[in-house]
Amino acid sequence: MFDFIRRHNKWIMGILFLLVIPSFVFFGMGDYTQFNEGATKVAEVDGKHITQTEWDNAHRAEVDRLRASNPTIDLALLDSPMMKYATLERLLRERVLAVAAADGHMATTDARLALELQQDPNISGLRRADGSLDLEAYRRLLATQGLTPEGFEARVRADMSARQVLNGVIESGFVSPAQADVSMNAFLERREARVVRFAPADYAGKLNPADADLEAFYKANLTRYQAPESARVDYIVLDIDGVKRSVNVSEQDLRAYYEQNAATLGTPEERRASHILINAPKGAPAAEREQAKARATELLAALRQAPDSFADVARKSSQDETSAPSGGDLGFFQRNRGIDPTISTTTYGLAKVGDISEVVESEFGYHIVKLTELKAAAVPPFEELRPKLEDQLRTQQAQKEFGEKADIFTNGVYEQSDSLQSVAERLKLNIQSADNVTRTPAPGATGALANPKFLTALFSSDSLDKKRNTEALEIGANQLVSGRVVQHSPAHARPLAEVRNEVRAAFISERGAEMARKEGAERLKAWTEKPASATPLPEAVILSRDGTAEQPPPLVEAVLRADPAKLPSFVGVDLGVQGYAIARVDKVLPHAEQAADTLAQGRARYEELWAITEARRYYDYLKDRYKARILVAAPVATGAAR
């Protein structure tokens, strides 16, 4: 019954993205709190303005993000007026939610921020084998997007706070089953109809365009037959992999590296512990905490007398509902990984298996910890680790050399801007060439030629008019590129002789669609005036929003909107380039009976949609409350289908 909703799940998620979840992404736009008082104002929220510069920067960052995730997407589409206006609407929404979060004192604690960052896959991939974060790699990753750790973390914190504004509305939404059933029954109503299609292909045999017709059509639609601007370019790339291949590592260096890092090269030590917890949260009254501590001290005294009774005492007295049934067992864990820091520190402070700690305090209460098992660290022999060690050491040395070579690369392409040869020879880089390069990446393009920033630089006035090298551009972590245009071909119309077959096909398709629409409209008028003349009609089909019988969606919608009090009746739909369609709507059919689990699933989907609608209405209320408005006109959509 609810296949339609399931098939349109992306649409639902799109609304969630636009209205519920602020547009924070890991590779974001940077801080948006820098206001330029003299800048053009394009929107305002709560008396504060959004400037043209902020809008431009936000859209540029959004385009870069989308291009990074889908290199083959058309850059012209992303940079269209409609897409740019959508960025401004999103920027306005961010400001509205940020102001609402501040007014509601919806702050994000350090602990919640840390948890959010730990769950980010981009950051989790930067963790070392021991679980610690590679801070240098973290800084480099953010730097490629023009961010600092402080700025990035402030943005995450602000986003989490703003997210709370709408979460309360979404999570508290309620729809009764009866209300959902009424709406969904109407939504999933079926209708019996007989459909007649007027397809452009049916009229192709009646069309035989003359040369003059094709020439006129070609001139009227010249923009369709443009050869894009292109260039032949040379470019050089400096990357960490290339530097790494040139690094030589000696046997002595490898063995020294092994000795220095032996503790982290193998399997870290693991310990198994059990604990007894007496609850006393940090926010509890002092008297309650003292009472809990006294109880823990009493249990410890008993355990000192009978250490082997630890598991029995834990089962009877521990207030940790998870571990108490298993005698307080917490399993194996590594130092400061996967366990509360207090328990980890205490466990690793015990000398031998069987040792029991003193009473220790955590944010949850008071613990007694027992070391129950120990797995010593194991370091594989040098020869076994040799390939891994060599790769790690070569990488470290390559990173150091890359920094030095990056300075030479950056200065060289600027100082000798009329050639790449000098820098290429000095750094032993290959000059690569490519033809038919355009402002947008070609399908299947990889490396530098798939990077929008590099292509934009190649087609800048400095590069095209003055034939200068582009500046050194960072197109990835430890990856620089510079290029120059060798030959430039401006955009131009392809001659008619070259595109004649395309022109003829387009002419016949459009004229065929016009003929189909004309005949369809005439038939609709005649059949509406004299229903009996509409014979013979095809076999009836059953149409619904979740069962279209392969009919075009506009036709299905027209059939379902026909007045049920006036059936049978005719409806006609202009399908644009697909021609025309007429349907005689004969009768209304109830939706088919559904299994209980399907009905329950449908009601749940309906509740999701209801929550989204409530969130939208609440956002509209916040816009009014904070006097949020866009100060520039919305672009007019062009090229709409008929």
C-alpha positions as CSV (number, residue, x, y, z in Angstrom):
1,M,0.0,0.0,0.0
2,F,2.8,2.4,0.8
3,D,5.2,1.6,-2.0
4,F,4.7,5.2,-3.3
5,I,6.0,6.7,0.0
6,R,8.9,4.2,0.1
7,R,9.8,5.1,-3.5
8,H,9.9,8.8,-2.6
9,N,12.0,8.3,0.5
10,K,14.8,10.5,-1.0
11,W,12.2,13.3,-1.3
12,I,11.3,12.9,2.3
13,M,15.0,12.9,3.3
14,G,15.5,16.0,1.1
15,I,12.9,17.9,3.2
16,L,14.6,16.7,6.4
17,F,17.9,18.0,5.1
18,L,16.4,21.3,4.1
19,L,14.1,22.0,7.0
20,V,15.2,19.8,9.9
21,I,18.9,19.3,9.8
22,P,21.0,22.5,9.5
23,S,23.3,22.3,6.6
24,F,26.5,21.5,8.6
25,V,28.8,19.1,6.7
26,F,32.3,18.1,7.7
27,F,33.9,20.0,4.8
28,G,31.9,23.1,5.7
29,M,32.0,26.8,4.8
30,G,34.0,28.0,7.7
31,D,32.9,30.6,10.3
32,Y,30.0,32.7,9.3
33,T,30.2,35.3,12.0
34,Q,32.5,37.7,10.2
35,F,30.4,40.7,9.1
36,N,31.5,43.3,6.6
37,E,29.7,46.5,7.5
38,G,30.2,48.0,4.1
39,A,29.2,44.9,2.1
40,T,26.0,44.4,0.1
41,K,23.2,43.1,2.4
42,V,21.3,40.2,0.9
43,A,19.3,39.0,3.9
44,E,18.7,39.8,7.6
45,V,17.8,37.8,10.7
46,D,17.0,39.4,14.1
47,G,18.4,42.8,12.9
48,K,21.7,41.3,11.7
49,H,22.6,41.1,8.0
50,I,23.9,38.4,5.7
51,T,26.2,40.0,3.2
52,Q,26.8,39.2,-0.5
53,T,30.4,38.1,0.4
54,E,29.1,35.6,2.9
55,W,26.6,34.3,0.4
56,D,29.2,34.0,-2.3
57,N,31.6,32.2,0.0
58,A,28.9,29.8,1.3
59,H,27.8,28.9,-2.3
60,R,31.4,28.4,-3.4
61,A,32.0,26.0,-0.5
62,E,28.8,24.2,-1.3
63,V,29.8,23.8,-4.9
64,D,33.2,22.5,-3.9
65,R,31.6,20.0,-1.5
66,L,29.2,18.7,-4.1
67,R,32.0,18.5,-6.8
68,A,34.2,16.5,-4.4
69,S,31.4,14.0,-3.8
70,N,30.4,13.8,-7.5
71,P,33.1,15.0,-9.8
72,T,31.0,14.4,-13.0
73,I,28.2,16.7,-12.0
74,D,27.7,19.7,-14.3
75,L,29.3,22.8,-12.7
76,A,26.9,25.1,-14.7
77,L,24.0,23.4,-13.0
78,L,25.5,23.9,-9.5
79,D,26.2,27.6,-10.3
80,S,22.8,28.3,-11.6
81,P,20.7,31.2,-10.1
82,M,18.2,28.7,-8.7
83,M,21.0,26.7,-6.9
84,K,22.7,29.9,-5.7
85,Y,19.4,31.2,-4.3
86,A,18.9,27.8,-2.5
87,T,22.2,28.4,-0.8
88,L,21.0,31.8,0.5
89,E,17.8,30.2,1.8
90,R,19.9,27.6,3.6
91,L,22.2,30.3,5.0
92,L,19.1,32.2,6.3
93,R,17.8,29.0,7.9
94,E,21.1,28.5,9.7
95,R,21.0,32.0,11.2
96,V,17.3,31.6,12.3
97,L,18.1,28.3,14.1
98,A,21.3,29.7,15.6
99,V,19.4,32.7,17.1
100,A,16.6,30.4,18.3
101,A,19.2,28.1,20.0
102,A,20.9,31.0,21.7
103,D,17.5,32.4,22.9
104,G,16.6,29.0,24.2
105,H,20.0,28.5,26.0
106,M,20.5,25.3,24.0
107,A,24.2,24.9,24.6
108,T,26.3,21.9,23.6
109,T,28.6,20.5,26.4
110,D,32.2,19.5,25.8
111,A,31.3,15.8,26.4
112,R,28.5,15.9,23.7
113,L,30.8,17.6,21.3
114,A,33.5,15.0,21.9
115,L,31.0,12.2,21.2
116,E,29.9,13.8,18.0
117,L,33.4,14.2,16.7
118,Q,34.2,10.6,17.6
119,Q,31.3,9.4,15.5
120,D,32.4,11.4,12.4
121,P,33.9,8.9,9.9
122,N,36.2,11.5,8.5
123,I,37.8,12.0,11.9
124,S,37.7,8.3,13.1
125,G,39.8,7.4,10.1
126,L,42.6,9.6,11.5
127,R,43.0,7.5,14.7
128,R,46.2,5.7,15.3
129,A,46.4,2.0,16.3
130,D,46.3,2.9,20.0
131,G,43.1,4.9,19.6
132,S,44.6,8.4,19.9
133,L,43.9,11.0,17.3
134,D,46.6,12.0,14.9
135,L,46.4,15.7,15.6
136,E,48.7,16.7,12.8
137,A,46.7,14.8,10.2
138,Y,43.5,16.3,11.7
139,R,44.9,19.8,11.2
140,R,46.0,19.1,7.7
141,L,42.7,17.7,6.7
142,L,40.9,20.8,8.0
143,A,43.5,23.1,6.5
144,T,42.6,21.8,3.0
145,Q,39.2,23.3,3.5
146,G,40.5,26.6,5.0
147,L,39.5,25.6,8.6
148,T,41.3,25.5,11.9
149,P,40.4,22.9,14.6
150,E,39.1,25.6,16.8
151,G,36.8,27.1,14.0
152,F,35.7,23.6,12.9
153,E,34.8,22.5,16.5
154,A,33.0,25.8,17.1
155,R,30.9,25.2,14.0
156,V,30.0,21.6,15.1
157,R,29.0,22.9,18.5
158,A,26.8,25.6,17.0
159,D,25.2,23.1,14.6
160,M,24.4,20.7,17.5
161,S,22.9,23.5,19.5
162,A,20.8,24.7,16.5
163,R,19.7,21.1,15.8
164,Q,17.9,21.0,19.1
165,V,15.6,23.7,18.0
166,L,13.6,21.5,15.7
167,N,14.3,18.2,17.3
168,G,11.8,18.8,20.0
169,V,9.1,19.5,17.5
170,I,9.9,16.4,15.4
171,E,10.2,14.0,18.3
172,S,7.0,15.2,20.0
173,G,4.7,14.9,17.0
174,F,1.6,12.7,17.4
175,V,-1.0,11.5,14.9
176,S,-3.9,9.3,15.9
177,P,-4.3,6.0,13.9
178,A,-7.8,7.2,12.8
179,Q,-6.4,10.4,11.4
180,A,-3.6,8.6,9.6
181,D,-6.1,6.1,8.1
182,V,-8.4,8.8,6.8
183,S,-5.6,10.6,5.1
184,M,-3.9,7.5,3.7
185,N,-7.1,6.0,2.4
186,A,-7.7,9.1,0.4
187,F,-4.1,9.2,-0.7
188,L,-4.2,5.6,-1.9
189,E,-7.6,5.6,-3.5
190,R,-7.7,3.7,-6.9
191,R,-9.6,4.7,-10.1
192,E,-10.5,2.7,-13.2
193,A,-9.7,4.6,-16.4
194,R,-9.2,4.0,-20.2
195,V,-6.2,5.8,-21.6
196,V,-5.5,7.0,-25.1
197,R,-1.9,8.2,-25.8
198,F,-0.9,10.6,-28.7
199,A,2.9,10.0,-29.0
200,P,5.2,12.2,-31.1
201,A,6.7,9.1,-32.8
202,D,3.2,8.4,-34.3
203,Y,3.5,11.5,-36.4
204,A,7.2,11.2,-37.5
205,G,6.2,9.6,-40.8
206,K,4.1,12.6,-41.7
207,L,7.1,14.9,-41.4
208,N,9.7,15.4,-44.1
209,P,11.5,18.7,-43.3
210,A,13.1,20.7,-46.2
211,D,16.6,22.1,-45.9
212,A,15.1,25.5,-45.3
213,D,13.1,24.1,-42.3
214,L,16.3,22.6,-40.8
215,E,18.3,25.7,-41.3
216,A,15.7,27.8,-39.6
217,F,15.4,25.4,-36.7
218,Y,19.2,25.3,-36.4
219,K,19.4,29.1,-36.2
220,A,16.5,29.4,-33.8
221,N,18.2,26.8,-31.4
222,L,21.8,27.7,-32.0
223,T,22.7,27.4,-28.3
224,R,21.9,23.7,-28.4
225,Y,24.7,23.1,-30.9
226,Q,27.6,24.8,-29.2
227,A,31.1,23.4,-29.0
228,P,32.3,24.3,-25.5
229,E,35.3,26.5,-24.8
230,S,38.3,24.3,-24.5
231,A,42.1,24.4,-24.1
232,R,45.3,22.4,-24.5
233,V,47.2,22.5,-21.2
234,D,50.4,21.5,-19.6
235,Y,50.6,20.9,-15.9
236,I,52.8,19.4,-13.1
237,V,51.8,17.7,-9.9
238,L,53.7,17.5,-6.7
239,D,52.3,14.9,-4.3
240,I,53.4,12.9,-1.3
241,D,53.3,9.6,-3.2
242,G,55.8,10.9,-5.8
243,V,58.1,12.1,-3.0
244,K,57.7,8.9,-1.2
245,R,59.0,6.9,-4.2
246,S,62.2,8.8,-4.2
247,V,63.0,8.3,-0.5
248,N,65.7,5.7,0.5
249,V,65.6,4.1,3.9
250,S,68.7,2.5,5.3
251,E,68.8,-0.8,7.3
252,Q,70.2,1.1,10.3
253,D,67.3,3.6,10.2
254,L,64.8,0.8,10.1
255,R,66.2,-1.1,13.1
256,A,66.4,2.1,15.1
257,Y,62.8,2.9,14.2
258,Y,61.8,-0.6,15.3
259,E,63.5,-0.2,18.7
260,Q,62.0,3.3,19.3
261,N,58.4,2.2,18.5
262,A,58.4,-1.4,19.7
263,A,55.7,-0.6,22.3
264,T,53.2,0.5,19.7
265,L,54.0,-1.9,16.9
266,G,52.4,-5.1,18.3
267,T,49.3,-6.0,20.2
268,P,48.9,-3.7,23.2
269,E,48.5,-5.1,26.7
270,E,44.8,-5.9,27.5
271,R,43.4,-6.3,31.0
272,R,40.2,-7.9,32.3
273,A,38.5,-6.5,35.3
274,S,35.4,-6.7,37.4
275,H,33.9,-3.9,39.5
276,I,31.3,-3.1,42.1
277,L,29.5,0.2,41.8
278,I,27.5,2.1,44.4
279,N,25.6,4.7,42.6
280,A,26.1,8.4,43.6
281,P,25.9,10.8,40.6
282,K,28.1,13.9,40.8
283,G,25.0,16.1,41.1
284,A,23.7,14.1,44.1
285,P,23.6,15.8,47.6
286,A,26.8,15.5,49.6
287,A,25.1,13.4,52.3
288,E,23.9,10.9,49.7
289,R,27.5,10.7,48.2
290,E,29.0,10.2,51.7
291,Q,26.5,7.4,52.4
292,A,27.4,5.7,49.1
293,K,31.1,6.0,49.8
294,A,30.6,4.5,53.3
295,R,28.7,1.6,51.8
296,A,31.5,1.0,49.3
297,T,34.1,1.2,52.1
298,E,32.1,-1.4,54.1
299,L,32.0,-3.8,51.1
300,L,35.8,-3.3,50.5
301,A,36.5,-4.2,54.1
302,A,34.6,-7.5,53.7
303,L,36.4,-8.2,50.4
304,R,39.8,-7.8,52.1
305,Q,38.7,-10.6,54.4
306,A,37.4,-12.8,51.6
307,P,38.9,-11.7,48.2
308,D,37.4,-14.8,46.4
309,S,33.9,-13.6,47.2
310,F,34.2,-10.6,44.8
311,A,31.9,-12.1,42.2
312,D,29.2,-13.0,44.7
313,V,29.4,-9.6,46.4
314,A,29.1,-7.9,42.9
315,R,26.0,-9.9,42.1
316,K,24.3,-9.0,45.3
317,S,25.5,-5.4,45.9
318,S,26.7,-3.8,42.7
319,Q,24.3,-1.2,41.3
320,D,25.7,-1.5,37.8
321,E,22.7,-3.4,36.2
322,T,24.7,-4.4,33.2
323,S,27.7,-6.1,34.9
324,A,26.3,-7.2,38.2
325,P,24.6,-10.4,36.9
326,S,28.0,-11.6,35.6
327,G,29.7,-10.9,38.9
328,G,30.8,-7.4,37.9
329,D,32.8,-8.6,34.8
330,L,33.7,-5.8,32.4
331,G,35.6,-8.0,29.9
332,F,39.0,-7.2,28.3
333,F,40.0,-3.7,27.4
334,Q,43.0,-1.7,26.5
335,R,44.3,1.3,28.5
336,N,42.0,4.3,28.1
337,R,39.9,2.5,25.4
338,G,36.3,1.3,25.5
339,I,35.9,1.8,29.3
340,D,35.3,4.6,31.8
341,P,38.6,6.5,32.4
342,T,38.4,6.0,36.1
343,I,38.1,2.2,35.8
344,S,40.8,2.1,33.1
345,T,43.3,4.0,35.3
346,T,42.5,2.0,38.3
347,T,42.8,-1.4,36.6
348,Y,46.1,-0.5,35.0
349,G,47.4,0.7,38.4
350,L,46.9,-2.8,39.9
351,A,50.1,-4.8,40.1
352,K,48.9,-8.4,39.5
353,V,45.9,-10.6,38.8
354,G,43.7,-10.9,41.8
355,D,44.5,-7.4,43.2
356,I,41.6,-5.4,44.5
357,S,41.7,-1.6,44.4
358,E,40.8,0.9,47.0
359,V,37.4,2.7,46.7
360,V,37.6,5.1,43.7
361,E,35.3,7.8,42.7
362,S,33.8,8.5,39.2
363,E,31.0,10.7,37.9
364,F,28.7,7.7,38.4
365,G,29.6,6.9,42.1
366,Y,32.1,4.8,43.9
367,H,33.8,1.7,42.5
368,I,35.8,-1.2,43.8
369,V,37.9,-2.8,40.9
370,K,39.5,-6.2,40.7
371,L,42.1,-7.3,38.1
372,T,40.9,-10.7,36.9
373,E,43.1,-11.5,33.9
374,L,46.0,-10.0,31.9
375,K,47.1,-10.4,28.3
376,A,50.7,-9.1,27.9
377,A,51.7,-6.9,25.0
378,A,53.2,-8.9,22.1
379,V,55.7,-7.4,19.6
380,P,56.3,-9.3,16.4
381,P,59.9,-9.8,15.3
382,F,61.7,-7.2,13.1
383,E,61.6,-9.2,9.9
384,E,57.9,-9.7,10.1
385,L,57.3,-6.0,10.6
386,R,59.9,-4.9,8.1
387,P,57.6,-4.0,5.2
388,K,55.3,-2.0,7.5
389,L,58.2,-0.2,9.2
390,E,59.7,0.7,5.9
391,D,56.5,2.2,4.6
392,Q,55.9,4.1,7.8
393,L,59.4,5.5,7.8
394,R,59.4,6.4,4.1
395,T,56.1,8.2,4.7
396,Q,57.5,10.2,7.6
397,Q,60.6,11.2,5.6
398,A,58.4,12.0,2.6
399,Q,56.2,14.3,4.6
400,K,59.2,16.2,5.8
401,E,60.7,16.5,2.3
402,F,57.3,17.4,0.8
403,G,57.2,20.6,2.9
404,E,60.5,21.7,1.6
405,K,59.6,20.8,-2.0
406,A,56.2,22.5,-1.7
407,D,58.0,25.8,-1.0
408,I,60.2,25.4,-4.1
409,F,57.2,24.4,-6.2
410,T,55.0,27.3,-5.0
411,N,57.7,29.9,-5.4
412,G,59.0,28.5,-8.7
413,V,55.7,28.5,-10.7
414,Y,55.2,32.1,-9.6
415,E,58.6,33.5,-10.1
416,Q,59.1,32.0,-13.5
417,S,55.4,32.3,-14.6
418,D,56.0,31.8,-18.3
419,S,57.1,28.1,-18.1
420,L,56.8,25.0,-16.0
421,Q,60.1,23.5,-17.3
422,S,62.4,25.0,-14.6
423,V,60.4,23.7,-11.6
424,A,59.8,20.4,-13.3
425,E,63.5,19.8,-13.8
426,R,64.5,21.0,-10.3
427,L,62.0,18.7,-8.6
428,K,62.2,15.9,-11.2
429,L,58.5,16.1,-12.1
430,N,56.9,15.1,-15.4
431,I,55.1,17.8,-17.4
432,Q,51.8,16.3,-18.3
433,S,49.6,17.4,-21.2
434,A,45.9,17.3,-21.9
435,D,43.7,18.4,-24.8
436,N,40.1,19.5,-25.0
437,V,40.1,20.6,-21.4
438,T,37.0,22.5,-20.4
439,R,35.8,24.6,-17.5
440,T,34.1,21.6,-16.0
441,P,35.6,18.1,-15.5
442,A,35.1,15.7,-18.3
443,P,33.2,12.5,-17.5
444,G,35.7,10.0,-16.1
445,A,38.3,12.7,-15.4
446,T,40.7,12.0,-12.5
447,G,43.4,13.8,-10.6
448,A,44.0,17.4,-11.2
449,L,41.8,17.6,-14.3
450,A,38.8,16.5,-12.1
451,N,39.4,19.4,-9.7
452,P,37.1,22.4,-10.2
453,K,39.5,24.9,-8.5
454,F,42.3,24.0,-10.9
455,L,40.1,24.2,-13.9
456,T,38.8,27.6,-12.8
457,A,42.4,28.8,-12.4
458,L,43.3,27.5,-15.9
459,F,40.5,29.5,-17.4
460,S,41.2,32.8,-15.5
461,S,42.2,35.9,-17.4
462,D,45.8,35.6,-16.1
463,S,46.1,32.1,-17.6
464,L,44.2,32.7,-20.9
465,D,45.2,36.2,-21.8
466,K,48.7,36.5,-20.3
467,K,49.7,32.8,-20.7
468,R,51.0,32.7,-17.1
469,N,51.2,29.6,-14.9
470,T,48.4,29.2,-12.4
471,E,49.4,29.6,-8.8
472,A,50.2,26.4,-6.9
473,L,46.9,25.0,-5.9
474,E,46.3,22.4,-3.1
475,I,43.9,19.8,-4.6
476,G,44.2,17.3,-1.8
477,A,46.2,16.4,1.3
478,N,49.9,16.8,0.4
479,Q,49.1,17.4,-3.3
480,L,49.9,20.6,-5.3
481,V,49.3,21.4,-9.0
482,S,50.1,24.2,-11.4
483,G,49.3,24.4,-15.0
484,R,49.4,26.7,-18.1
485,V,47.3,27.1,-21.2
486,V,49.2,26.2,-24.4
487,Q,46.3,26.8,-26.8
488,H,42.8,28.2,-26.2
489,S,39.6,27.6,-28.3
490,P,36.7,29.9,-27.5
491,A,33.1,28.4,-27.5
492,H,31.6,28.4,-30.9
493,A,28.6,27.0,-32.8
494,R,29.2,23.7,-34.5
495,P,28.4,24.0,-38.3
496,L,25.0,22.8,-39.5
497,A,26.7,20.2,-41.7
498,E,28.3,18.6,-38.6
499,V,25.0,18.5,-36.6
500,R,22.5,18.0,-39.4
501,N,21.3,14.6,-38.1
502,E,20.8,16.0,-34.6
503,V,18.9,19.0,-35.9
504,R,16.6,16.8,-38.0
505,A,15.9,14.5,-35.1
506,A,15.1,17.4,-32.8
507,F,12.9,19.1,-35.5
508,I,10.9,15.9,-36.0
509,S,10.5,15.3,-32.3
510,E,9.3,18.8,-31.5
511,R,7.0,19.0,-34.5
512,G,5.7,15.6,-33.7
513,A,4.9,16.6,-30.1
514,E,3.1,19.7,-31.4
515,M,1.0,17.6,-33.7
516,A,0.2,15.1,-30.9
517,R,-0.8,17.9,-28.5
518,K,-3.0,19.5,-31.2
519,E,-4.8,16.3,-32.1
520,G,-5.2,15.3,-28.4
521,A,-6.7,18.6,-27.5
522,E,-9.2,18.3,-30.4
523,R,-10.2,14.8,-29.4
524,L,-10.7,15.8,-25.8
525,K,-13.0,18.6,-26.8
526,A,-15.0,16.4,-29.2
527,W,-15.3,13.5,-26.7
528,T,-16.3,15.7,-23.8
529,E,-19.1,17.2,-25.9
530,K,-20.2,13.8,-27.3
531,P,-19.0,11.0,-25.0
532,A,-20.6,8.4,-27.2
533,S,-18.2,9.3,-30.0
534,A,-15.2,8.1,-28.0
535,T,-15.1,4.6,-29.4
536,P,-13.5,2.2,-29.4
537,L,-11.4,2.9,-26.2
538,P,-8.7,0.6,-24.9
539,E,-9.0,-1.8,-22.0
540,A,-9.5,-0.2,-18.6
541,V,-6.5,0.1,-16.3
542,I,-6.5,0.7,-12.5
543,L,-4.5,3.7,-11.5
544,S,-3.3,4.9,-8.1
545,R,-0.4,6.8,-6.7
546,D,1.3,3.6,-5.8
547,G,0.3,1.7,-8.9
548,T,0.6,3.8,-12.1
549,A,0.3,1.0,-14.6
550,E,3.3,2.6,-16.4
551,Q,1.3,5.7,-17.1
552,P,3.0,9.2,-16.8
553,P,2.7,10.7,-13.3
554,P,0.9,13.9,-14.6
555,L,-1.8,11.7,-16.2
556,V,-2.2,9.6,-13.0
557,E,-2.6,12.7,-10.9
558,A,-5.2,14.2,-13.3
559,V,-7.2,10.9,-13.1
560,L,-7.1,10.9,-9.3
561,R,-8.2,14.6,-9.2
562,A,-11.2,14.1,-11.4
563,D,-14.5,15.0,-9.6
564,P,-15.9,11.6,-8.4
565,A,-19.5,13.1,-8.5
566,K,-19.2,13.6,-12.3
567,L,-17.9,10.2,-13.4
568,P,-17.5,8.9,-16.1
569,S,-15.6,12.0,-17.4
570,F,-12.7,12.8,-19.6
571,V,-9.4,14.4,-18.6
572,G,-6.6,15.5,-20.9
573,V,-2.9,16.1,-20.0
574,D,-0.3,17.9,-22.0
575,L,2.8,15.7,-21.6
576,G,5.3,18.2,-23.3
577,V,7.8,16.3,-25.4
578,Q,5.9,13.1,-24.7
579,G,2.8,14.4,-26.5
580,Y,-0.6,14.2,-25.1
581,A,-2.9,11.8,-23.2
582,I,-6.6,11.5,-22.7
583,A,-8.2,9.3,-20.0
584,R,-11.9,8.5,-19.5
585,V,-12.2,8.0,-15.7
586,D,-15.0,5.5,-15.2
587,K,-15.2,4.8,-11.5
588,V,-13.6,5.1,-8.0
589,L,-12.2,1.9,-6.4
590,P,-11.2,1.7,-2.7
591,H,-7.7,0.7,-1.9
592,A,-7.0,-3.0,-1.5
593,E,-7.0,-4.6,1.9
594,Q,-3.6,-4.6,3.5
595,A,-1.9,-6.8,6.2
596,A,-1.7,-5.4,9.7
597,D,2.1,-4.9,9.6
598,T,1.8,-3.0,6.3
599,L,-0.9,-0.7,7.8
600,A,1.3,-0.1,10.8
601,Q,4.3,0.7,8.6
602,G,2.2,3.2,6.6
603,R,0.9,4.9,9.7
604,A,4.6,5.3,10.9
605,R,5.5,6.8,7.5
606,Y,2.6,9.2,7.8
607,E,3.7,10.2,11.3
608,E,7.1,11.0,9.9
609,L,5.6,13.3,7.2
610,W,3.4,14.9,9.8
611,A,6.5,15.7,12.0
612,I,8.2,17.2,9.0
613,T,5.2,19.4,8.3
614,E,5.1,20.5,11.9
615,A,8.8,21.3,11.8
616,R,8.3,23.4,8.7
617,R,5.5,25.3,10.3
618,Y,7.6,25.9,13.4
619,Y,10.5,27.2,11.3
620,D,8.0,29.6,9.5
621,Y,7.0,30.8,13.0
622,L,10.7,31.4,13.9
623,K,11.3,33.3,10.7
624,D,8.4,35.7,11.6
625,R,9.5,35.9,15.2
626,Y,13.1,36.9,14.3
627,K,12.0,39.0,11.2
628,A,14.1,36.9,8.9
629,R,13.8,37.9,5.2
630,I,15.8,37.7,2.0
631,L,16.4,41.1,0.5
632,V,17.1,40.0,-3.1
633,A,14.6,38.8,-5.6
634,A,14.2,35.1,-6.2
635,P,15.3,34.0,-9.7
636,V,12.6,33.1,-12.3
637,A,12.6,29.5,-13.3
638,T,13.3,29.0,-17.1
639,G,13.0,26.1,-19.4
640,A,10.0,24.5,-17.7
641,A,8.4,21.6,-19.3
642,R,5.1,22.1,-21.0
